[in-house]
Amino acid sequence: MLRRSMMNQQGSPTLLRHSMSGNSGLNNLANSSGFARRNADQDGMGNNASARSGGNSAAYRASLVSHYAEDLDRRRRAERAVEEKLTDGMPSDNLKIDSVELFARDNAREHRTDRYEVVLDSGRDIGSPSTMARSRSMTNMASMTSMDYHSSSSPSTAVLRRGQPFFMAVRMKDRNFDPRRDVLRAVFTFGPNPQVTKGSKVVLPFHMNQREFTRAPQKWDMRIHQQEGFNISCQVHIPANALVGLWRVNIETTTTTPGARIDEFRCKDDIYVLFNPFCREDCVYLDDEELRREYLMNDTGKVFVGTHHRPKGRRWIYGQFSDVALPAAQLLLGQSGLNPTERGNPVQVVRAIASIINANEGFGLLEGKWEGSFEDGVCPWVWTGSSKIFEHYLRNGSKPVKYGQCWVFAAVATSIFRALGIPSRPVTNFVSARDTNHTLSVDKYFDVFGDEMKGGPDGDNQDALWNFHAWTEVWMSRPDLQTGYNGWQAVDPTPPPQCRQNSTGADPKSRGPLAVEGFRRGPSSVESVRRGEIGFAFDTPYLFAEINAEVTHFQEDETSHWGFKKIPVNNYQVGRLILTKRPGADDDVSDADVEDITGLYKTLDNTSRYQRQSDGCFNSLFNQGMTSPYLERRDRERDVIQYPGTSVRRPSAMDIARKPWYDESRYPADSGKTAADRMSAMNAARSVDRAQPIFDSRTLNEDVQFDLVEQEKVAWGQPFNVQVLIQNRSQETRTITAYLCANSVYYTGVTARRLGRSDRQFVLQPGSRETMQLRISWEEYRERVVDYGHIKVFAMASVQETKQSCSAEDDFQLEKPKLDIQVRGNPQIGQECFATFSFMNPVPVTLTECEFSFEGSGLVRAQTVKYRDVKPGEMISFVQKFLPRFNGERKLVATFNSRELGDIVGSRPIHVRE
């Protein structure tokens, strides 16, 4: 009879591990004493647990779970010990395994994963100078006189990169391994249902005479390194296409006798296998050391926010090496519904992560919120890095963390991708179209008085222009596409507007983690976006529209057959600027480290074609070679996938004849497409019949020039002026009717409150000029400005004699002071350091409910500290003590927030000595 017995190393929380290791990796987190101490001492927001009852409850529940799991595990170990004694008398010649050593720290150096905190001794000796000194070098293994793995064994977790070999060793209990009578196998399993045929289970026998790898590089392999007494050391090759995530390691022992019983020894710790941008065979390979240092190993960076006039780099601590990053990534992949057998494909992994970062009806990492109160969570601008978000997510049973916005989503996605070994970076598009009805235009409607009509004439128009929108780029090859589309791929983890609306008020139990298809955005080849070839997977039309859509203004007009007339828009283009942080550069004072990557997404041809046309009609050449922008073609042999919610129909010649606004002469035939082909592309781009009248173009006499003056820098608390310059360039008198207004807006373009408006009608003599001005004082906007201090300006004018109309819009941001950070002395590992945060209150009101939030990778865990009220014009200084845990170049990031004024940000580089 074939029987299996399970033996576990002492101290292994078997039940807890069995329930979590299938797709989360929380077993490693549960064993981390550093995280356990933080779990007991802090609440979900990183504050002292004693300050909030919720934190005490969460810590108490976590303590109960740990206690019950350990108690049950102790009982099961006792039962197994009794069973082993009872079966000792039964005939069994199987080898008994004493321990398995994975050489976590030594392998980490070879795999360039030694900065991951889970590799270190569960937080007990993180930052200790002797940490790595106690670890044995694999290069000296051959010269060891004795292999005492008990002395080198530790609760460290092995973090390995695929495409490279790693060392491990097995120690027997009672006797040496005898190849004539013993069979010894290493078994690696992945996911809840591992299978050899699916690549999720690997069985490697120990062949004592195999000293070299003999299998193909794309297969797992093992070679013996050394046998000495009861110890056998070996080297295991991980193929470059291995599944990425948490692998369990078991050792099976049996005899050469047919039908003999098999004993299984389960290793105490699982191993993480990551993507490998250092390996040429890996799809994420990046052949540039400087770029790898920036986009993989750098744990700090910037996400650019603000306006296209004055973009600002917002410092962020990615924390991809923290002890919560890999467990959070593993748990998110499990929640995403991605089949474990797909987790070796970076395209599918990235797509899954993008869908689960935003909360989808109770599933996901971060819940998005763009306006209103944030009192039941954390304001997005309070976050300083990703680790605090991961920790809150893990501590609270994988419930979504409140709250995030696009730039937070992009930064957190970058953290997860870098933790998994995928080169990545956040990028920001200034003046970004959030197109909700699958068209390539952002339509705004105004009534006869010049006031914007929310929702348009039908109330269902949700087109929006965001002052900025951030997403994430990942570096990988795209074997699923044609050649020429490798490299940077855009992934947008921010939920689309329609998904956010549809999920509001929905029953969290009505849909599971698989119901996230509508939340997926990317990866889209940046090169395909630049070329305008938007039929390639995945979701390229959405990204293309975000940077290339046309801004269209309509005003009520009784003479129009559909009630509105199209008004030309001056100098307000979508996709004005696309920025990211420059590799190797770092600037905490200004933004000299910015890199303009607009040219990766757009060409001069794109700009002239899509942003400078005033006739409102898109040239069908944007879609060369494709019959519809809402069709994805992955390969020529694959089926065409139609986007949900679209209905694309090829028009007949009779259909075209019924469209009097369609002028074929305006579209050259150099693409080889028929009128029906071009009509099909246009219909798909426009999507709805009610959009057709906007293409009705009438030639007008435009002899009056309007110019909305770009706003100069305005400090928070100071008044500002908005101006429009009007010039009559004709030889006749012109009667001008003009409107000028300023609104406070959320950065998503949604109007919050009206700040002021000016209406004028005047006569301009031939060749004369006039300046229209609107002045807004501090008292007028102090209670009306929201969040980041964005101001939207609209101007609209018409000429009575010629019927000429013109509109213009622009945005700017009120400038806030920077938070100054100073550090005393020369910081050293384990020695007390003091940081001073200071700034001057710029507004003539008292700041209440003040708090400082700060974080530094390797310096101090994310914390929030309450502070007293700040008087008008007062200069304050707040001193905080911390103990550096790691040496080298570090970054300290902090924010100050209050009820009256928030988002005061500062950062400081710090060099820590050993």
Secondary structure, DSSP 8 states (H G I E B T S, - for coil): ---EEEEE-TT--HHHHHHHTTTT-HHHHHT-HHHHHHHHHB-TTSSBGGG-HHHHHHHHHHHHHHHHHHHHHHHHHHHHHHHHHHHTTS------EEEEE--HHHHHHHHT-TT-GGGSSTTSSTT-TTTTTTS--GGGGGG-S---HHHH--S--EEEETTSEEEEEEEESSS---TTTEEEEEEEEESSS--GGGTSEEEEE--TT--S--S-TTS-EEEEEEEETTEEEEEEE--TT---EEEEEEEEEEESSTT--EEEEE-SS-EEEE--TT-TTSTT----HHHHIIIII--EEEEEEE-SSSEEEEEEE--TTSTTHHHHHHHHHHHHT--GGGTT-HHHHHHHHHHHHB-BTTBSSEEE--SS--TTS--GGG--BSHHHHHHHHHTTT--EEEE-HHHHHHHHHHHHHHHT--EEEEEEEEEEE-SSS-SEEEEEE-TTS-B-TTTTTS----EEEEEEEEEEEEE--TTS-TT--EEEEE--S--HHHHHHHTT--TTSS-TTTTGGG----EEHHHHHHT-TTSTTTHHHHHHHHH-EEEEEEE-TTSTTSEEEE-B-S--SS-EEEEE-TT---SSS-TTEEE-HHHH--HHHIIIIIS--S----GGGGTT-S-TTEE-SSTTS--EE-TT-------HHHHHT-TT--GGGS-STT---HHHHHHHHHHHH-SGGGGGGG--------EEEEE------BTTS-EEEEEEEEE-SSS-EEEEEEEEEEEE-TTS-EEEEEEEEEEEEEE-TT-EEEEEEEE-HHHHTTT--TTTEEEEEEEEEETTT--EEEEEEEEE-B----EEEE-S--BTTS-EEEEEEEE--SSS-B-SEEEEEEETTTEEEEEEEE--B-TT-EEEEEEEE---S-EEEEEEEEEE-SSS--EEEEEEEEEB-
